[in-house]
Amino acid sequence: MKQLRIIWAALVVGTLLYTLLVVAVTVTGIAQVGTLDPTLLNYAGAAVMVYLVAGVFVRRRMIANIDRESPPEQRLAAYSAATILGAGLTEGGGLILVTLALMAGSASWALTGGLAAVVVMLMGRPTEEDIGLD
């Protein structure tokens, strides 16, 4: 479980750091990209919501399908796959919005997309109780 938590934490921290970097370069004016029409971020934001929700549903569905009677190693492997896949979908959605926000020069959209992904990933923190390993 410790290795899974390290991978999960790396996904969360990586998303947060990328978000903060984009916000910083956008706010300070270091990044003068701004070539993307900011109104397109409304559509991107809606699409990212689908990614975030999909990440949660995929993870929950995969965890629900884990056979509670299988050996602990097998349950942990299935749980790890569910957690990493769910966090990866969530991270991907957040990073898409953060990157598009950078292209539009919008720090607020970058912060919104990145923090939304981080919050959703934090809600999916791996625990032994999820699969009966406590």
N, C-alpha and C positions, 0 to 999 in steps of 0.2 A: 504494500500500500504506500510505503514511503516513496518509492520510485515514481509511482503514479502521481502522487501529490507534487513531486518535483517537476514533472512534465506539465501538469496542470498549472502550477505556479509560474512556470516559464512562459506559458501561453498568456496568462493574465498580465504578468509584468511586461512582457514584450509588447502587448497591445497598448498598455498604459504608457510605456516609454515612447513608443512611436507616436501616439496621440499627443503627448506633451511636447515632443519635438516639433511636430507639425504646427501645433498651436503657437509655440515659441517663435518659429521662423516666420509664421504668418503675421503675428502681432508685431514683431519687431521690424518687419519689412525686409528681412533677409531674403525671403522667397518672394519674388515679384512675378509669380506665375500668372494667376488671375485670368487665364484665357478661357476658362469654362464659364458659361452663363450660370450665375448662381441660382436662377430659378429651376435649373435642372436638378438641383440638389433636393428639391421637394420630391421628385420622382425617385431619386436615388435613396432618399430617406425611407420612402415607402417600401422599396425593394429590400432594403437592409432589414426592415422590420420582419419581412418574410424569412430572411436568413436567421435572424435571432430566434424567432418562434420555431423555425425548423430545427435549429440546433437543440432547443429544449425538448421538442417532441421526439426527435430521433433518439436522443439520449434516454429519455424516460421510457420509450417503447422498447429499446434494446435492453434496458435494465429489467423491465417487466417480463421480458422473455427469458431471463436467466433462470435455469432450472435450479431451484433451491436445494434439491437433493443431490446435485452433482458435487464432486470433490471441491474443496476450497480453492485449489489452484486453478481449476477450470472456471469457477465462478469469478475469481479475480481477473483472469484473462479476459473473459467476456465483459466484465465491468470496466476494465481498463480500455478496451476497444470502444465501448459506449461513451465513456467519459472523454476520451481523446477525440473521437469523431464529433461529438456534440460541441466540445470547446473549439475544435477546428472550424466548424461551420459558423459558430458565433464570432470567432476571431476574424474569419474571412469577411463576413458581412461588415463588421466594424471597420476593418482596414480598407475596404472598398470605399466606404463613406469618408473616412479620414483622408484618403488619397484624392478623392474627387473634391473634397473641401479644400485641399491644398491647391489643386488646379484652379479652383474658383476664387482662391484667396479669402476663404471664409473660416476664421478661427472658431466661430461659434458652432458651425456644422461639424468641424473636426472634433471639437470637444464633446458635442452631443453624440456623434457616432461612436467615438472611442470609449467614452464613459458608459454608454448603453451596453456595449459589448462586454466591458469589464464587469459591470454589475450583473449581467446575466451569467457570465462565467463564474463569478463569486457565488451565485446562488446554486451552482452545480458543483460545489466543493466535494471532492471524493471523501466518503466516510465508510467505515467498516459496516455500519448499521444498514446501509443501503442493500447489502447483499448477505447479511447475516454472518459476518466474520467477527462480530464483537465478542 
